[in-house]
Amino acid sequence: MSPRNPGTTLDLEWISKVRVNTQAVLKRAQFIQRQKIPKKQWQAAWLLKAVTLIDLTTLAGDDTSSNVHRLCLKAVQPVRYDLLKKIDMHDKGVTTAAVCVYPSRVTDAVRSLKAANSSLPVASVATGFPAGQTPLETRLQEVRIAVSDGATEIDIVINRMLAITGQWEGSDFIKTSTGKEAVNATYPVAIVMVRAIRDYFMSTGHKVGFKPAGGIRTAEESLVWLTLIKEELGDDWLCPGLFRLGASSLLADIERQIYHQVTGQYAAYHDLPMA
Ligand SMILES: O=C[C@H](O)COP(=O)(O)O
């Protein structure tokens, strides 16, 4: 994580001055999606970069200690060793950025990572995920429990009632969505959010992180997200402290693409361990 955001005096005038030119934003989003994906010789490097920025997530009602355990092993070794060896990346410590689980599964994740000798952070959704419609008292208690169980990052679902009525404070990292809505991370909304991050940086000098989450499933999409961040915020933001891809099934496609680039063949389902 980058240094904590010390916060700033709430200035609602600043917020009320924000205007979004919807057509311009949509055009910009289309432009970014049409950007040429990196040339073949750079693609594996970009894809590996994307891997290091993933919050490898499981947020299912039927999560158990065993699927969390498998998730953690995958986070520690996200791409098959022999594939990494072929591109000379086997000894570079490629892991995902974190694992992300429900508060009740934090102890499982911490235990599995410890057993794998990994210091990968455990992120936990909290505060009544995904609706955020629980009383402040229980929201705070949920955060405390997740932290005491070993979570080092908390994805808080904002209280949308407070947001809609203009009661804002500063945050360290902003996330597009829970992944549980009909529409989740979209490029136009991301552009508006990252430009707010840029404005905040220009006014305060403090860098806030960004996490698109929900429905990000393909390697190609991950490259669009990297391009969007590079173009809108610059290379400085392309690090786990400031950018994460919240995704439960993206890694499988990225590994499949890396497999194809390294071997020239398409992987069968059983060729790659579960992601
Ligand atoms: O925060 C992470 C999201 O819940 C993941 O969403 P996904 O399952 O659509 O990848």
Ligand as a Chemical Component Dictionary entry (heavy atoms), coordinates in Angstrom:
data_LIG
# 
_chem_comp.id                   LIG 
_chem_comp.type                 NON-POLYMER 
_chem_comp.pdbx_formal_charge   0 
_chem_comp.three_letter_code    LIG 
# 
loop_
_chem_comp_atom.comp_id 
_chem_comp_atom.atom_id 
_chem_comp_atom.alt_atom_id 
_chem_comp_atom.type_symbol 
_chem_comp_atom.charge 
_chem_comp_atom.model_Cartn_x 
_chem_comp_atom.model_Cartn_y 
_chem_comp_atom.model_Cartn_z 
_chem_comp_atom.pdbx_ordinal 
LIG O1 O1 O 0 -14.106 -7.623  -5.482  1  
LIG C1 C1 C 0 -14.109 -8.530  -6.269  2  
LIG C2 C2 C 0 -15.280 -8.956  -7.047  3  
LIG O2 O2 O 0 -16.297 -9.446  -6.223  4  
LIG C3 C3 C 0 -14.895 -9.997  -8.042  5  
LIG O3 O3 O 0 -15.869 -10.044 -9.019  6  
LIG P1 P1 P 0 -15.860 -11.215 -10.125 7  
LIG O4 O4 O 0 -16.248 -12.462 -9.397  8  
LIG O5 O5 O 0 -16.882 -10.762 -11.118 9  
LIG O6 O6 O 0 -14.489 -11.300 -10.711 10 
# 
loop_
_chem_comp_bond.comp_id 
_chem_comp_bond.atom_id_1 
_chem_comp_bond.atom_id_2 
_chem_comp_bond.value_order 
_chem_comp_bond.pdbx_ordinal 
LIG O1 C1 DOUB 1 
LIG C1 C2 SING 2 
LIG C2 O2 SING 3 
LIG C2 C3 SING 4 
LIG C3 O3 SING 5 
LIG O3 P1 SING 6 
LIG P1 O4 DOUB 7 
LIG P1 O5 SING 8 
LIG P1 O6 SING 9 
# 
